[in-house]
Amino acid sequence: MTAPKAVDMTVLQIKQQVVSTATDAGIPKFWITDWLLYVLAKPSAFLIMEENYQLTDSEFEQFNAGVTKMQQGIPLAYLTGHQEFWSLNFNVNEHTLIPRPDTEILVEQVLLWIKAQGNTETTIEKPKNKANKRLLDLGTGSGCIAISIAHELAQGSTGNTKTNVAKNSWQVVAVDVSAEALEVARHNAAVNNITNIEFVQSSWYNELPTNLESLFDVIVSNPPYIDESDEHLQRLQAEPISALSAANNGLADIEHIVQQSLPYLRAGGLLAIEHGFDQGAAVRQLFLDNGFDAVQTMQDFGGNERVTLGQLF
């Protein structure tokens, strides 16, 4: 005789409790339903087609344990170990930030700029005796920015629009000070079949050469930019704080990246940085004070200033 279940819980019952559970925990509703699908190893249609499915004891225990961890501040992506970004799948853990949708704006703007250079007379000085152009991603973390850009450039496209960018004509260099983060990034490059990328352990530019052949046509970064005293950091304690917050009202690392970029960026090259919603004016001034032109700030999906770009002339 089969022993009775300790808890008889169906998909429908969980769905009926999602709103109250998410509200009480202060987490997005989709975290709970996505976690349920992960535990059951089912596609999203299962939530509609199989509402009467009754979880096994082990499934319920795993589901309930995960919800408890989310209530304690552990993000869904750390429970599943992965996060989608730019149509690719990335492994993440406690050593890396979880990729955010707004960071796709940074990827998109860099690709659009590269496309424009391919369609017009470029002002970038051509590297001597070197076919490949070079792109640097500072503070790569999971590698989501570098790998997404490298993926598009290896395809010979920028986003959904084909360009005249030659396949494999770009070499991407991804830098991070954390050896653990770089291990994750290397794995993500491998699983996404990205080969036109090199990983370097370095604190920003420190371990990079400055000779002419090593200059970059594009430097991109999503650095720490949250003020160290910002109360929102309390909700992000599961993620590496060193990758989130910075001194000087959150501007210290951005200031360093901009000021130190000149020996590493080719004339006519692009610098693109993600920043806080209220830092646009300050970041634009940093660009202008350090010799950048065509400086502009792009908004994220919420209409907030999020990415500033400028060319070095």
Phi, psi and omega in degrees: 000133181283134179292143180294150178290142177295323180221125176263103184234128179254166177301318181299317180297320178296317179299322181291338182261357187301312185299311182293320179297314181294319180296314180297324183272347183068037181235159178297145180299323185293339176302319184289314181291322177294323177294321177299315178298322179296315181297319182276349183056050183234155175285168185299330180298339181299328181294336180263317188280335187232051183296334182272003179298131180259124181294142172288167178303315183292322178296317180294319179298317179294317180298312183295321178297321179293319178297320178299317179295321177295322177296334179272000175106006178275121181293153179306317184299329178284335176284318180276336180083010179208161179211134176280144179203128178053043178067007177249164181249130184237133170285141177223154173209190185295350179270353183231149170292155174274124181303134179256149178304323182297335179290342175297335176299320179297313178299314182299316183292323177295316180294322177295322178294316178298319177300316180297323178294327180285336183262354182228174175291110185281149177263000180290130175294128181288131177294138182283134176057033179215119185283321186280141167274164189230141178231136181245130173248114183266127182073054192291333179060239178291349182088009189298321181289307183299316183290320178296316179293316180299322178299313181293318182292325178291334178280348185076027182221165171234105184069229181267002185249123178291142178231182177267020175289122182291139179301139178060022179272358179243139172249126181256133176243127182244126186243140170207148180282340184269120177295325180293320178295319180296327176297318177295316182297318178299318178298317180296323176296319182294313183290337177262010175059041179260121181245342183272049184212142178236138181251135183227130174276119185196147170274102186052241186273355196308319185263013183260139177286161181240017179286164187302321183290342184258004179294157182250146175274335178218134169240129183229147179201143167242081187276173171300133180215008177274134178301137183301337180262005183293128182294340180293340179298335180299330181273358184241022187293341179287338181266157181297113184299327181297338178267000183248315190249155180214158178287181177057052180058031178086003187258356188300312182289323177299316178300317179297315182298317181292310185295324183269002184285336190302317180288351186247351185250130180291148177303130184089356183282169186253138168243128181227126185227133170276146182209180181289159184297336183252015184251004186305310183297317181295320181290320177300319180294322176300316178300311183295320181294340183250023170089014179271148180236174181051041184282131178211155179241131181256149181270155176272189184294340179266005180082014179263146175297125190225327185227125176248136182233151175200153178254145180265120179239000000 
